[in-house]
Amino acid sequence: MDVLVTGGTGFVGANLVRELIGDGHRVRVLARKGGDRRALEGCSVDIAEGDLAMAVISARIVRASNPTRGSPLPATRAARRTSTARRRRASERRRSG
């Protein structure tokens, strides 16, 4: 599976990256331009430069994390649909009850 990790240059993130690679995943890390990447030394990862503080993450980075399979975040979309459906049902119950 292709995985995009934010914070992958930090202590926890770098250990997560190593675990994911060990489990056979292809990993891409979102890292700040000019940030310290020593924690990833020896790891076979793709590094995309960027910052979550930006208003919009580049679509190129997201597509690059999963270029062949439509949306890279199908579970997120499914969770969003489920959450929306639950809110709709709760709202309908409040109105009818």
Secondary structure, 3 states (H helix, E strand, C coil): CEEEEECCCCHHHHHHHHHHHHCCCEEEEEECCCCCCHHHCCCCCEEEECCCCCCCCCHHHHHHHCCCCCCCCHHHHHHHHHHHHHHHHHHHHHHHC
